[in-house]
Amino acid sequence: METCLTLLSGICWCIVYEECIRLALKDKTYAMPFWALALNITWEGIYTYYDLCVRADVQGIVNVLWFCMDVIILALYFKYGRKQHEAGSDRLFYLWTILGVAAMFLVQFAYVKEFGLEGHLSAQYSAFAQNLIMSIAFIHMLIQRGNTKGQSMLLAIAKWIGTLAPTITMGIMSTNYVVLACGLLCTIYDLIYIVLLYRTKKREQLEAV
């Protein structure tokens, strides 16, 4: 059961990342909110390195795939993010982006130093905290843009299920209340995002008629 849910989560998040890449190229915009991306790529960079050095389980293989896709998503953010960023120049945009990624690496490293790599607590706590931030950030991005560019129902639903699956394994089956609380909040915000995205798509369809 746990292995199946881990695989389900891995597949769903691969779909999320694939959609972020596809939609960015299609709509010429970034498809993952920056702070979510900065947290994701640093989390996956740290734990991919650890997995490659120490163990090679299902989650380790999934982390490698996620990290490679996040590198592409970050490259697309560099390509398309400037026109929606408030930086006064290209140089400032690149500087703030690099600084943001470095800052989130420091946050992820702090989790590692506080909880250690053994026992997976650092990975679990930081992953669910950033997933909660991501769920809220997608809602903010939709409202800020006022349209569905860089977004899709497939991405939204895959993100929800991809977080719900480990919430069950780590929060319920392993009884971790921090994970459970963050995971349930992610579900609430993800469902809100799905509803808002659906309504925005319907509005766009009506306006196009």
Disulfide bonds with the S-S distance in Angstrom:
none
